[in-house]
Each structure stands twice: as structure tokens, then as C-alpha cells.
């Protein structure tokens, strides 16, 4: 498989393969079987973001876009 394929392209190929193998209804039924997870994302996110300001987040975005990934927020 090509390493340059994007996540969107992988999803598209996967959906097409499922439709081909199972038909549209079978594909939908197959995808419905996946667990959506557990826990309280909103509470967990509040803990992860506690103490991070909007300015901190914007600085981190800019830093990552510039290719500097030193692991600091």
C-alpha cells in the first residue's frame, strides 16, 4: 500500500471495499458494530486543557506548523 495515501483516501477505499463485499446495507450494519467508546469526553477534555490559555494554544499551533516539535505548550 502506498505510504503517501491520506486518511480520507484510506477511508474511501475501505468504504468501497465494504460496499463491494457486503453491499450498502451490509456495509452500514458492519460499521454500526463499532463501539463509540466510553467515559465523559467533556470532563476529560476540561482536565487536559486546565491552565492552557487561548494564547498558549495559538502559540502551539504556530510552533507545530513551523515544524518545531519540542514537546512544550
PDB file of N, CA, C, O and CB in Angstrom:
ATOM      1  N   UNK A   1       0.839  -1.183   0.000  1.00  0.00           N
ATOM      2  CA  UNK A   1       0.000   0.000   0.000  1.00  0.00           C
ATOM      3  C   UNK A   1       0.878   1.239   0.000  1.00  0.00           C
ATOM      4  O   UNK A   1       1.916   1.281   0.661  1.00  0.00           O
ATOM      5  CB  UNK A   1      -0.952   0.003   1.212  1.00  0.00           C
ATOM      6  N   UNK A   2       0.465   2.210  -0.724  1.00  0.00           N
ATOM      7  CA  UNK A   2       1.210   3.463  -0.837  1.00  0.00           C
ATOM      8  C   UNK A   2       1.220   4.196   0.501  1.00  0.00           C
ATOM      9  O   UNK A   2       0.162   4.423   1.089  1.00  0.00           O
ATOM     10  CB  UNK A   2       0.602   4.360  -1.936  1.00  0.00           C
ATOM     11  N   UNK A   3       2.403   4.568   0.988  1.00  0.00           N
ATOM     12  CA  UNK A   3       2.540   5.266   2.269  1.00  0.00           C
ATOM     13  C   UNK A   3       2.070   6.714   2.200  1.00  0.00           C
ATOM     14  O   UNK A   3       1.839   7.339   3.235  1.00  0.00           O
ATOM     15  CB  UNK A   3       3.981   5.226   2.727  1.00  0.00           C
ATOM     16  N   UNK A   4       1.925   7.256   0.981  1.00  0.00           N
ATOM     17  CA  UNK A   4       1.519   8.650   0.819  1.00  0.00           C
ATOM     18  C   UNK A   4       0.008   8.830   0.786  1.00  0.00           C
ATOM     19  O   UNK A   4      -0.474   9.950   0.617  1.00  0.00           O
ATOM     20  CB  UNK A   4       2.116   9.209  -0.440  1.00  0.00           C
ATOM     21  N   UNK A   5      -0.738   7.762   0.944  1.00  0.00           N
ATOM     22  CA  UNK A   5      -2.193   7.842   0.893  1.00  0.00           C
ATOM     23  C   UNK A   5      -2.713   8.576   2.138  1.00  0.00           C
ATOM     24  O   UNK A   5      -2.235   8.350   3.250  1.00  0.00           O
ATOM     25  CB  UNK A   5      -2.818   6.419   0.789  1.00  0.00           C
ATOM     26  N   UNK A   6      -3.684   9.443   1.934  1.00  0.00           N
ATOM     27  CA  UNK A   6      -4.215  10.232   3.042  1.00  0.00           C
ATOM     28  C   UNK A   6      -5.245   9.426   3.833  1.00  0.00           C
ATOM     29  O   UNK A   6      -5.787   8.447   3.319  1.00  0.00           O
ATOM     30  CB  UNK A   6      -4.843  11.537   2.522  1.00  0.00           C
ATOM     31  N   UNK A   7      -5.520   9.825   5.074  1.00  0.00           N
ATOM     32  CA  UNK A   7      -6.576   9.146   5.845  1.00  0.00           C
ATOM     33  C   UNK A   7      -7.924   9.154   5.112  1.00  0.00           C
ATOM     34  O   UNK A   7      -8.657   8.165   5.156  1.00  0.00           O
ATOM     35  CB  UNK A   7      -6.734   9.812   7.217  1.00  0.00           C
ATOM     36  N   UNK A   8      -8.252  10.259   4.444  1.00  0.00           N
ATOM     37  CA  UNK A   8      -9.517  10.324   3.709  1.00  0.00           C
ATOM     38  C   UNK A   8      -9.540   9.311   2.572  1.00  0.00           C
ATOM     39  O   UNK A   8     -10.571   8.689   2.316  1.00  0.00           O
ATOM     40  CB  UNK A   8      -9.746  11.737   3.158  1.00  0.00           C
ATOM     41  N   UNK A   9      -8.416   9.144   1.894  1.00  0.00           N
ATOM     42  CA  UNK A   9      -8.344   8.169   0.806  1.00  0.00           C
ATOM     43  C   UNK A   9      -8.459   6.745   1.344  1.00  0.00           C
ATOM     44  O   UNK A   9      -9.098   5.895   0.723  1.00  0.00           O
ATOM     45  CB  UNK A   9      -7.033   8.335   0.023  1.00  0.00           C
ATOM     46  N   UNK A  10      -7.847   6.486   2.485  1.00  0.00           N
ATOM     47  CA  UNK A  10      -7.946   5.154   3.105  1.00  0.00           C
ATOM     48  C   UNK A  10      -9.403   4.858   3.462  1.00  0.00           C
ATOM     49  O   UNK A  10      -9.907   3.768   3.189  1.00  0.00           O
ATOM     50  CB  UNK A  10      -7.044   5.062   4.378  1.00  0.00           C
ATOM     51  N   UNK A  11     -10.081   5.845   4.079  1.00  0.00           N
ATOM     52  CA  UNK A  11     -11.495   5.653   4.428  1.00  0.00           C
ATOM     53  C   UNK A  11     -12.327   5.378   3.178  1.00  0.00           C
ATOM     54  O   UNK A  11     -13.164   4.476   3.169  1.00  0.00           O
ATOM     55  CB  UNK A  11     -12.044   6.892   5.168  1.00  0.00           C
ATOM     56  N   UNK A  12     -12.095   6.154   2.134  1.00  0.00           N
ATOM     57  CA  UNK A  12     -12.851   5.962   0.895  1.00  0.00           C
ATOM     58  C   UNK A  12     -12.655   4.576   0.316  1.00  0.00           C
ATOM     59  O   UNK A  12     -13.621   3.918  -0.069  1.00  0.00           O
ATOM     60  CB  UNK A  12     -12.451   6.999  -0.129  1.00  0.00           C
ATOM     61  N   UNK A  13     -11.403   4.127   0.252  1.00  0.00           N
ATOM     62  CA  UNK A  13     -11.118   2.782  -0.276  1.00  0.00           C
ATOM     63  C   UNK A  13     -11.740   1.712   0.606  1.00  0.00           C
ATOM     64  O   UNK A  13     -12.256   0.710   0.110  1.00  0.00           O
ATOM     65  CB  UNK A  13      -9.599   2.552  -0.388  1.00  0.00           C
ATOM     66  N   UNK A  14     -11.688   1.925   1.915  1.00  0.00           N
ATOM     67  CA  UNK A  14     -12.277   0.960   2.842  1.00  0.00           C
ATOM     68  C   UNK A  14     -13.781   0.863   2.682  1.00  0.00           C
ATOM     69  O   UNK A  14     -14.340  -0.234   2.669  1.00  0.00           O
ATOM     70  CB  UNK A  14     -11.940   1.332   4.268  1.00  0.00           C
ATOM     71  N   UNK A  15     -14.438   2.007   2.561  1.00  0.00           N
ATOM     72  CA  UNK A  15     -15.894   2.018   2.370  1.00  0.00           C
ATOM     73  C   UNK A  15     -16.254   1.321   1.062  1.00  0.00           C
ATOM     74  O   UNK A  15     -17.179   0.509   1.021  1.00  0.00           O
ATOM     75  CB  UNK A  15     -16.440   3.470   2.374  1.00  0.00           C
ATOM     76  N   UNK A  16     -15.513   1.642  -0.017  1.00  0.00           N
ATOM     77  CA  UNK A  16     -15.788   0.999  -1.308  1.00  0.00           C
ATOM     78  C   UNK A  16     -15.601  -0.520  -1.222  1.00  0.00           C
ATOM     79  O   UNK A  16     -16.390  -1.276  -1.789  1.00  0.00           O
ATOM     80  CB  UNK A  16     -14.870   1.582  -2.403  1.00  0.00           C
ATOM     81  N   UNK A  17     -14.562  -0.965  -0.515  1.00  0.00           N
ATOM     82  CA  UNK A  17     -14.320  -2.401  -0.362  1.00  0.00           C
ATOM     83  C   UNK A  17     -15.458  -3.065   0.421  1.00  0.00           C
ATOM     84  O   UNK A  17     -15.907  -4.160   0.081  1.00  0.00           O
ATOM     85  CB  UNK A  17     -12.971  -2.646   0.350  1.00  0.00           C
ATOM     86  N   UNK A  18     -15.911  -2.384   1.467  1.00  0.00           N
ATOM     87  CA  UNK A  18     -17.025  -2.936   2.248  1.00  0.00           C
ATOM     88  C   UNK A  18     -18.302  -3.004   1.428  1.00  0.00           C
ATOM     89  O   UNK A  18     -19.023  -4.000   1.483  1.00  0.00           O
ATOM     90  CB  UNK A  18     -17.262  -2.099   3.502  1.00  0.00           C
ATOM     91  N   UNK A  19     -18.590  -1.951   0.667  1.00  0.00           N
ATOM     92  CA  UNK A  19     -19.789  -1.947  -0.177  1.00  0.00           C
ATOM     93  C   UNK A  19     -19.702  -3.068  -1.200  1.00  0.00           C
ATOM     94  O   UNK A  19     -20.686  -3.762  -1.454  1.00  0.00           O
ATOM     95  CB  UNK A  19     -19.964  -0.580  -0.887  1.00  0.00           C
ATOM     96  N   UNK A  20     -18.523  -3.244  -1.786  1.00  0.00           N
ATOM     97  CA  UNK A  20     -18.346  -4.296  -2.796  1.00  0.00           C
ATOM     98  C   UNK A  20     -18.544  -5.682  -2.173  1.00  0.00           C
ATOM     99  O   UNK A  20     -19.171  -6.553  -2.776  1.00  0.00           O
ATOM    100  CB  UNK A  20     -16.941  -4.197  -3.442  1.00  0.00           C
ATOM    101  N   UNK A  21     -18.010  -5.878  -0.972  1.00  0.00           N
ATOM    102  CA  UNK A  21     -18.088  -7.192  -0.334  1.00  0.00           C
ATOM    103  C   UNK A  21     -19.441  -7.458   0.330  1.00  0.00           C
ATOM    104  O   UNK A  21     -19.921  -8.591   0.331  1.00  0.00           O
ATOM    105  CB  UNK A  21     -16.991  -7.322   0.693  1.00  0.00           C
ATOM    106  N   UNK A  22     -20.051  -6.418   0.891  1.00  0.00           N
ATOM    107  CA  UNK A  22     -21.249  -6.618   1.711  1.00  0.00           C
ATOM    108  C   UNK A  22     -22.507  -5.951   1.173  1.00  0.00           C
ATOM    109  O   UNK A  22     -23.610  -6.229   1.645  1.00  0.00           O
ATOM    110  CB  UNK A  22     -20.992  -6.115   3.079  1.00  0.00           C
ATOM    111  N   UNK A  23     -22.348  -5.078   0.194  1.00  0.00           N
ATOM    112  CA  UNK A  23     -23.471  -4.268  -0.266  1.00  0.00           C
ATOM    113  C   UNK A  23     -23.636  -3.071   0.667  1.00  0.00           C
ATOM    114  O   UNK A  23     -23.076  -3.056   1.763  1.00  0.00           O
ATOM    115  CB  UNK A  23     -24.780  -5.111  -0.327  1.00  0.00           C
ATOM    116  N   UNK A  24     -24.401  -2.068   0.237  1.00  0.00           N
ATOM    117  CA  UNK A  24     -24.543  -0.854   1.047  1.00  0.00           C
ATOM    118  C   UNK A  24     -25.143  -1.112   2.433  1.00  0.00           C
ATOM    119  O   UNK A  24     -24.675  -0.553   3.424  1.00  0.00           O
ATOM    120  CB  UNK A  24     -25.402   0.143   0.313  1.00  0.00           C
ATOM    121  N   UNK A  25     -26.162  -1.944   2.501  1.00  0.00           N
ATOM    122  CA  UNK A  25     -26.804  -2.218   3.796  1.00  0.00           C
ATOM    123  C   UNK A  25     -25.860  -2.999   4.701  1.00  0.00           C
ATOM    124  O   UNK A  25     -25.761  -2.707   5.892  1.00  0.00           O
ATOM    125  CB  UNK A  25     -28.124  -3.001   3.599  1.00  0.00           C
ATOM    126  N   UNK A  26     -25.174  -3.978   4.153  1.00  0.00           N
ATOM    127  CA  UNK A  26     -24.220  -4.751   4.937  1.00  0.00           C
ATOM    128  C   UNK A  26     -23.076  -3.886   5.433  1.00  0.00           C
ATOM    129  O   UNK A  26     -22.615  -4.047   6.563  1.00  0.00           O
ATOM    130  CB  UNK A  26     -23.678  -5.904   4.118  1.00  0.00           C
ATOM    131  N   UNK A  27     -22.613  -2.960   4.586  1.00  0.00           N
ATOM    132  CA  UNK A  27     -21.558  -2.039   4.995  1.00  0.00           C
ATOM    133  C   UNK A  27     -22.026  -1.200   6.173  1.00  0.00           C
ATOM    134  O   UNK A  27     -21.295  -1.034   7.149  1.00  0.00           O
ATOM    135  CB  UNK A  27     -21.137  -1.133   3.822  1.00  0.00           C
ATOM    136  N   UNK A  28     -23.240  -0.672   6.086  1.00  0.00           N
ATOM    137  CA  UNK A  28     -23.771   0.148   7.179  1.00  0.00           C
ATOM    138  C   UNK A  28     -23.905  -0.681   8.456  1.00  0.00           C
ATOM    139  O   UNK A  28     -23.550  -0.213   9.538  1.00  0.00           O
ATOM    140  CB  UNK A  28     -25.138   0.752   6.789  1.00  0.00           C
ATOM    141  N   UNK A  29     -24.407  -1.890   8.339  1.00  0.00           N
ATOM    142  CA  UNK A  29     -24.553  -2.748   9.522  1.00  0.00           C
ATOM    143  C   UNK A  29     -23.193  -3.079  10.134  1.00  0.00           C
ATOM    144  O   UNK A  29     -23.047  -3.103  11.356  1.00  0.00           O
ATOM    145  CB  UNK A  29     -25.292  -4.046   9.155  1.00  0.00           C
ATOM    146  N   UNK A  30     -22.206  -3.331   9.286  1.00  0.00           N
ATOM    147  CA  UNK A  30     -20.861  -3.613   9.770  1.00  0.00           C
ATOM    148  C   UNK A  30     -20.313  -2.425  10.561  1.00  0.00           C
ATOM    149  O   UNK A  30     -19.787  -2.606  11.660  1.00  0.00           O
ATOM    150  CB  UNK A  30     -19.929  -3.950   8.595  1.00  0.00           C
ATOM    151  N   UNK A  31     -20.430  -1.220  10.017  1.00  0.00           N
ATOM    152  CA  UNK A  31     -19.899  -0.030  10.678  1.00  0.00           C
ATOM    153  C   UNK A  31     -20.627   0.281  11.980  1.00  0.00           C
ATOM    154  O   UNK A  31     -20.031   0.851  12.894  1.00  0.00           O
ATOM    155  CB  UNK A  31     -19.988   1.161   9.749  1.00  0.00           C
ATOM    156  N   UNK A  32     -21.901  -0.081  12.081  1.00  0.00           N
ATOM    157  CA  UNK A  32     -22.667   0.166  13.308  1.00  0.00           C
ATOM    158  C   UNK A  32     -22.183  -0.696  14.471  1.00  0.00           C
ATOM    159  O   UNK A  32     -22.495  -0.402  15.625  1.00  0.00           O
ATOM    160  CB  UNK A  32     -24.148  -0.094  13.062  1.00  0.00           C
ATOM    161  N   UNK A  33     -21.437  -1.739  14.191  1.00  0.00           N
ATOM    162  CA  UNK A  33     -20.980  -2.641  15.239  1.00  0.00           C
ATOM    163  C   UNK A  33     -19.844  -2.059  16.072  1.00  0.00           C
ATOM    164  O   UNK A  33     -19.549  -2.566  17.155  1.00  0.00           O
ATOM    165  CB  UNK A  33     -20.540  -3.939  14.632  1.00  0.00           C
ATOM    166  N   UNK A  34     -19.210  -1.008  15.584  1.00  0.00           N
ATOM    167  CA  UNK A  34     -18.070  -0.456  16.302  1.00  0.00           C
ATOM    168  C   UNK A  34     -18.518   0.338  17.509  1.00  0.00           C
ATOM    169  O   UNK A  34     -19.463   1.124  17.441  1.00  0.00           O
ATOM    170  CB  UNK A  34     -17.237   0.417  15.387  1.00  0.00           C
ATOM    171  N   UNK A  35     -17.823   0.123  18.618  1.00  0.00           N
ATOM    172  CA  UNK A  35     -18.107   0.807  19.878  1.00  0.00           C
ATOM    173  C   UNK A  35     -17.693   2.268  19.763  1.00  0.00           C
ATOM    174  O   UNK A  35     -16.633   2.574  19.218  1.00  0.00           O
ATOM    175  CB  UNK A  35     -17.372   0.121  21.063  1.00  0.00           C
ATOM    176  N   UNK A  36     -18.515   3.157  20.267  1.00  0.00           N
ATOM    177  CA  UNK A  36     -18.199   4.582  20.202  1.00  0.00           C
ATOM    178  C   UNK A  36     -17.334   5.037  21.369  1.00  0.00           C
ATOM    179  O   UNK A  36     -16.982   6.213  21.461  1.00  0.00           O
ATOM    180  CB  UNK A  36     -19.474   5.393  20.169  1.00  0.00           C
ATOM    181  N   UNK A  37     -16.992   4.121  22.254  1.00  0.00           N
ATOM    182  CA  UNK A  37     -16.124   4.482  23.377  1.00  0.00           C
ATOM    183  C   UNK A  37     -16.896   4.637  24.669  1.00  0.00           C
ATOM    184  O   UNK A  37     -18.096   4.370  24.742  1.00  0.00           O
ATOM    185  CB  UNK A  37     -15.384   5.763  23.075  1.00  0.00           C
ATOM    186  N   UNK A  38     -16.178   5.073  25.681  1.00  0.00           N
ATOM    187  CA  UNK A  38     -16.816   5.241  26.986  1.00  0.00           C
ATOM    188  C   UNK A  38     -16.169   6.416  27.691  1.00  0.00           C
ATOM    189  O   UNK A  38     -15.154   6.951  27.244  1.00  0.00           O
ATOM    190  CB  UNK A  38     -16.703   3.946  27.847  1.00  0.00           C
ATOM    191  N   UNK A  39     -16.768   6.802  28.786  1.00  0.00           N
ATOM    192  CA  UNK A  39     -16.227   7.911  29.558  1.00  0.00           C
ATOM    193  C   UNK A  39     -16.926   9.215  29.215  1.00  0.00           C
ATOM    194  O   UNK A  39     -17.857   9.250  28.410  1.00  0.00           O
ATOM    195  CB  UNK A  39     -14.735   8.043  29.319  1.00  0.00           C
ATOM    196  N   UNK A  40     -16.464  10.270  29.833  1.00  0.00           N
ATOM    197  CA  UNK A  40     -17.044  11.597  29.640  1.00  0.00           C
ATOM    198  C   UNK A  40     -15.994  12.487  29.000  1.00  0.00           C
ATOM    199  O   UNK A  40     -15.160  13.072  29.691  1.00  0.00           O
ATOM    200  CB  UNK A  40     -17.548  12.205  30.989  1.00  0.00           C
ATOM    201  N   UNK A  41     -16.037  12.587  27.681  1.00  0.00           N
ATOM    202  CA  UNK A  41     -15.024  13.334  26.943  1.00  0.00           C
ATOM    203  C   UNK A  41     -14.954  14.787  27.413  1.00  0.00           C
ATOM    204  O   UNK A  41     -13.866  15.352  27.529  1.00  0.00           O
ATOM    205  CB  UNK A  41     -15.316  13.280  25.443  1.00  0.00           C
ATOM    206  N   UNK A  42     -16.110  15.389  27.683  1.00  0.00           N
ATOM    207  CA  UNK A  42     -16.124  16.801  28.078  1.00  0.00           C
ATOM    208  C   UNK A  42     -15.365  17.006  29.383  1.00  0.00           C
ATOM    209  O   UNK A  42     -14.569  17.939  29.496  1.00  0.00           O
ATOM    210  CB  UNK A  42     -17.569  17.306  28.223  1.00  0.00           C
ATOM    211  N   UNK A  43     -15.605  16.137  30.375  1.00  0.00           N
ATOM    212  CA  UNK A  43     -14.886  16.244  31.656  1.00  0.00           C
ATOM    213  C   UNK A  43     -13.389  16.002  31.456  1.00  0.00           C
ATOM    214  O   UNK A  43     -12.556  16.729  31.998  1.00  0.00           O
ATOM    215  CB  UNK A  43     -15.455  15.234  32.687  1.00  0.00           C
ATOM    216  N   UNK A  44     -13.059  14.979  30.677  1.00  0.00           N
ATOM    217  CA  UNK A  44     -11.651  14.660  30.441  1.00  0.00           C
ATOM    218  C   UNK A  44     -10.946  15.801  29.720  1.00  0.00           C
ATOM    219  O   UNK A  44      -9.813  16.147  30.055  1.00  0.00           O
ATOM    220  CB  UNK A  44     -11.522  13.366  29.629  1.00  0.00           C
ATOM    221  N   UNK A  45     -11.617  16.388  28.729  1.00  0.00           N
ATOM    222  CA  UNK A  45     -11.033  17.496  27.981  1.00  0.00           C
ATOM    223  C   UNK A  45     -10.778  18.685  28.902  1.00  0.00           C
ATOM    224  O   UNK A  45      -9.748  19.348  28.780  1.00  0.00           O
ATOM    225  CB  UNK A  45     -11.951  17.907  26.819  1.00  0.00           C
ATOM    226  N   UNK A  46     -11.697  18.960  29.815  1.00  0.00           N
ATOM    227  CA  UNK A  46     -11.504  20.059  30.757  1.00  0.00           C
ATOM    228  C   UNK A  46     -10.242  19.840  31.592  1.00  0.00           C
ATOM    229  O   UNK A  46      -9.513  20.789  31.882  1.00  0.00           O
ATOM    230  CB  UNK A  46     -12.732  20.202  31.674  1.00  0.00           C
ATOM    231  N   UNK A  47      -9.989  18.599  31.974  1.00  0.00           N
ATOM    232  CA  UNK A  47      -8.762  18.293  32.733  1.00  0.00           C
ATOM    233  C   UNK A  47      -7.524  18.494  31.866  1.00  0.00           C
ATOM    234  O   UNK A  47      -6.535  19.064  32.325  1.00  0.00           O
ATOM    235  CB  UNK A  47      -8.801  16.844  33.269  1.00  0.00           C
ATOM    236  N   UNK A  48      -7.568  18.034  30.619  1.00  0.00           N
ATOM    237  CA  UNK A  48      -6.408  18.160  29.723  1.00  0.00           C
ATOM    238  C   UNK A  48      -6.083  19.613  29.451  1.00  0.00           C
ATOM    239  O   UNK A  48      -4.916  19.987  29.336  1.00  0.00           O
ATOM    240  CB  UNK A  48      -6.664  17.431  28.404  1.00  0.00           C
ATOM    241  N   UNK A  49      -7.122  20.435  29.347  1.00  0.00           N
ATOM    242  CA  UNK A  49      -6.920  21.825  28.949  1.00  0.00           C
ATOM    243  C   UNK A  49      -6.811  22.795  30.124  1.00  0.00           C
ATOM    244  O   UNK A  49      -6.603  23.992  29.923  1.00  0.00           O
ATOM    245  CB  UNK A  49      -8.039  22.253  28.063  1.00  0.00           C
ATOM    246  N   UNK A  50      -6.950  22.290  31.331  1.00  0.00           N
ATOM    247  CA  UNK A  50      -6.888  23.160  32.502  1.00  0.00           C
ATOM    248  C   UNK A  50      -5.575  23.944  32.520  1.00  0.00           C
ATOM    249  O   UNK A  50      -4.494  23.360  32.443  1.00  0.00           O
ATOM    250  CB  UNK A  50      -7.037  22.335  33.794  1.00  0.00           C
ATOM    251  N   UNK A  51      -5.677  25.242  32.619  1.00  0.00           N
ATOM    252  CA  UNK A  51      -4.492  26.082  32.694  1.00  0.00           C
ATOM    253  C   UNK A  51      -3.916  26.492  31.352  1.00  0.00           C
ATOM    254  O   UNK A  51      -2.947  27.249  31.308  1.00  0.00           O
ATOM    255  CB  UNK A  51      -3.456  25.385  33.462  1.00  0.00           C
ATOM    256  N   UNK A  52      -4.492  26.006  30.246  1.00  0.00           N
ATOM    257  CA  UNK A  52      -3.997  26.387  28.918  1.00  0.00           C
ATOM    258  C   UNK A  52      -4.876  27.522  28.397  1.00  0.00           C
ATOM    259  O   UNK A  52      -6.095  27.382  28.301  1.00  0.00           O
ATOM    260  CB  UNK A  52      -4.005  25.159  27.923  1.00  0.00           C
ATOM    261  N   UNK A  53      -4.251  28.632  28.068  1.00  0.00           N
ATOM    262  CA  UNK A  53      -4.996  29.779  27.546  1.00  0.00           C
ATOM    263  C   UNK A  53      -5.128  29.686  26.033  1.00  0.00           C
ATOM    264  O   UNK A  53      -4.467  28.871  25.388  1.00  0.00           O
ATOM    265  CB  UNK A  53      -4.309  31.098  27.938  1.00  0.00           C
ATOM    266  N   UNK A  54      -5.978  30.519  25.483  1.00  0.00           N
ATOM    267  CA  UNK A  54      -6.118  30.585  24.032  1.00  0.00           C
ATOM    268  C   UNK A  54      -4.784  30.980  23.401  1.00  0.00           C
ATOM    269  O   UNK A  54      -4.400  30.444  22.361  1.00  0.00           O
ATOM    270  CB  UNK A  54      -7.228  31.590  23.633  1.00  0.00           C
ATOM    271  N   UNK A  55      -4.082  31.919  24.035  1.00  0.00           N
ATOM    272  CA  UNK A  55      -2.763  32.316  23.518  1.00  0.00           C
ATOM    273  C   UNK A  55      -1.798  31.138  23.509  1.00  0.00           C
ATOM    274  O   UNK A  55      -1.033  30.970  22.559  1.00  0.00           O
ATOM    275  CB  UNK A  55      -2.179  33.462  24.356  1.00  0.00           C
ATOM    276  N   UNK A  56      -1.829  30.312  24.571  1.00  0.00           N
ATOM    277  CA  UNK A  56      -0.977  29.113  24.617  1.00  0.00           C
ATOM    278  C   UNK A  56      -1.295  28.200  23.436  1.00  0.00           C
ATOM    279  O   UNK A  56      -0.393  27.718  22.750  1.00  0.00           O
ATOM    280  CB  UNK A  56      -1.171  28.348  25.957  1.00  0.00           C
ATOM    281  N   UNK A  57      -2.579  27.969  23.208  1.00  0.00           N
ATOM    282  CA  UNK A  57      -2.997  27.075  22.127  1.00  0.00           C
ATOM    283  C   UNK A  57      -2.566  27.619  20.771  1.00  0.00           C
ATOM    284  O   UNK A  57      -2.066  26.874  19.928  1.00  0.00           O
ATOM    285  CB  UNK A  57      -4.519  26.874  22.154  1.00  0.00           C
ATOM    286  N   UNK A  58      -2.758  28.910  20.564  1.00  0.00           N
ATOM    287  CA  UNK A  58      -2.358  29.509  19.284  1.00  0.00           C
ATOM    288  C   UNK A  58      -0.851  29.428  19.075  1.00  0.00           C
ATOM    289  O   UNK A  58      -0.396  29.160  17.962  1.00  0.00           O
ATOM    290  CB  UNK A  58      -2.812  30.967  19.216  1.00  0.00           C
ATOM    291  N   UNK A  59      -0.072  29.655  20.128  1.00  0.00           N
ATOM    292  CA  UNK A  59       1.388  29.527  20.034  1.00  0.00           C
ATOM    293  C   UNK A  59       1.779  28.103  19.649  1.00  0.00           C
ATOM    294  O   UNK A  59       2.666  27.895  18.822  1.00  0.00           O
ATOM    295  CB  UNK A  59       2.056  29.917  21.371  1.00  0.00           C
ATOM    296  N   UNK A  60       1.111  27.133  20.253  1.00  0.00           N
ATOM    297  CA  UNK A  60       1.403  25.728  19.956  1.00  0.00           C
ATOM    298  C   UNK A  60       1.070  25.392  18.507  1.00  0.00           C
ATOM    299  O   UNK A  60       1.834  24.691  17.844  1.00  0.00           O
ATOM    300  CB  UNK A  60       0.620  24.807  20.900  1.00  0.00           C
ATOM    301  N   UNK A  61      -0.042  25.876  18.019  1.00  0.00           N
ATOM    302  CA  UNK A  61      -0.415  25.636  16.619  1.00  0.00           C
ATOM    303  C   UNK A  61       0.639  26.221  15.686  1.00  0.00           C
ATOM    304  O   UNK A  61       1.084  25.559  14.749  1.00  0.00           O
ATOM    305  CB  UNK A  61      -1.803  26.245  16.308  1.00  0.00           C
ATOM    306  N   UNK A  62       1.030  27.456  15.945  1.00  0.00           N
ATOM    307  CA  UNK A  62       2.043  28.106  15.102  1.00  0.00           C
ATOM    308  C   UNK A  62       3.367  27.349  15.166  1.00  0.00           C
ATOM    309  O   UNK A  62       4.025  27.159  14.142  1.00  0.00           O
ATOM    310  CB  UNK A  62       2.251  29.571  15.538  1.00  0.00           C
ATOM    311  N   UNK A  63       3.757  26.918  16.358  1.00  0.00           N
ATOM    312  CA  UNK A  63       5.014  26.190  16.534  1.00  0.00           C
ATOM    313  C   UNK A  63       4.996  24.891  15.720  1.00  0.00           C
ATOM    314  O   UNK A  63       5.970  24.559  15.045  1.00  0.00           O
ATOM    315  CB  UNK A  63       5.259  25.884  18.032  1.00  0.00           C
ATOM    316  N   UNK A  64       3.886  24.169  15.793  1.00  0.00           N
ATOM    317  CA  UNK A  64       3.792  22.904  15.052  1.00  0.00           C
ATOM    318  C   UNK A  64       3.769  23.133  13.544  1.00  0.00           C
ATOM    319  O   UNK A  64       4.348  22.357  12.784  1.00  0.00           O
ATOM    320  CB  UNK A  64       2.541  22.135  15.475  1.00  0.00           C
ATOM    321  N   UNK A  65       3.107  24.188  13.121  1.00  0.00           N
ATOM    322  CA  UNK A  65       3.079  24.495  11.686  1.00  0.00           C
ATOM    323  C   UNK A  65       4.462  24.849  11.168  1.00  0.00           C
ATOM    324  O   UNK A  65       4.783  24.599  10.006  1.00  0.00           O
ATOM    325  CB  UNK A  65       2.113  25.641  11.404  1.00  0.00           C
ATOM    326  N   UNK A  66       5.269  25.425  12.025  1.00  0.00           N
ATOM    327  CA  UNK A  66       6.644  25.795  11.631  1.00  0.00           C
ATOM    328  C   UNK A  66       7.584  24.604  11.731  1.00  0.00           C
ATOM    329  O   UNK A  66       8.761  24.722  11.391  1.00  0.00           O
ATOM    330  CB  UNK A  66       7.168  26.946  12.510  1.00  0.00           C
ATOM    331  N   UNK A  67       7.093  23.469  12.189  1.00  0.00           N
ATOM    332  CA  UNK A  67       7.898  22.265  12.252  1.00  0.00           C
ATOM    333  C   UNK A  67       8.715  22.110  13.510  1.00  0.00           C
ATOM    334  O   UNK A  67       9.546  21.205  13.597  1.00  0.00           O
ATOM    335  CB  UNK A  67       8.791  22.225  11.106  1.00  0.00           C
ATOM    336  N   UNK A  68       8.504  22.964  14.482  1.00  0.00           N
ATOM    337  CA  UNK A  68       9.225  22.844  15.749  1.00  0.00           C
ATOM    338  C   UNK A  68       8.379  21.996  16.680  1.00  0.00           C
ATOM    339  O   UNK A  68       7.302  22.418  17.100  1.00  0.00           O
ATOM    340  CB  UNK A  68       9.532  24.250  16.380  1.00  0.00           C
ATOM    341  N   UNK A  69       8.850  20.827  16.999  1.00  0.00           N
ATOM    342  CA  UNK A  69       8.076  19.935  17.886  1.00  0.00           C
ATOM    343  C   UNK A  69       8.944  19.552  19.074  1.00  0.00           C
ATOM    344  O   UNK A  69       9.429  18.425  19.173  1.00  0.00           O
ATOM    345  CB  UNK A  69       7.586  18.652  17.123  1.00  0.00           C
ATOM    346  N   UNK A  70       9.130  20.521  19.978  1.00  0.00           N
ATOM    347  CA  UNK A  70       9.961  20.255  21.139  1.00  0.00           C
ATOM    348  C   UNK A  70       9.153  19.759  22.335  1.00  0.00           C
ATOM    349  O   UNK A  70       9.705  19.573  23.420  1.00  0.00           O
ATOM    350  CB  UNK A  70      10.720  21.498  21.517  1.00  0.00           C
ATOM    351  N   UNK A  71       7.831  19.540  22.143  1.00  0.00           N
ATOM    352  CA  UNK A  71       7.002  18.949  23.176  1.00  0.00           C
ATOM    353  C   UNK A  71       6.476  19.925  24.211  1.00  0.00           C
ATOM    354  O   UNK A  71       5.856  19.492  25.182  1.00  0.00           O
ATOM    355  CB  UNK A  71       7.761  17.902  23.857  1.00  0.00           C
ATOM    356  N   UNK A  72       6.693  21.222  24.048  1.00  0.00           N
ATOM    357  CA  UNK A  72       6.209  22.200  25.017  1.00  0.00           C
ATOM    358  C   UNK A  72       4.993  22.920  24.477  1.00  0.00           C
ATOM    359  O   UNK A  72       4.872  23.155  23.275  1.00  0.00           O
ATOM    360  CB  UNK A  72       7.305  23.204  25.370  1.00  0.00           C
ATOM    361  N   UNK A  73       4.094  23.268  25.384  1.00  0.00           N
ATOM    362  CA  UNK A  73       2.902  24.043  25.023  1.00  0.00           C
ATOM    363  C   UNK A  73       3.204  25.500  25.113  1.00  0.00           C
ATOM    364  O   UNK A  73       2.333  26.329  24.850  1.00  0.00           O
ATOM    365  CB  UNK A  73       1.714  23.696  25.917  1.00  0.00           C
TER     366      UNK A  73
END
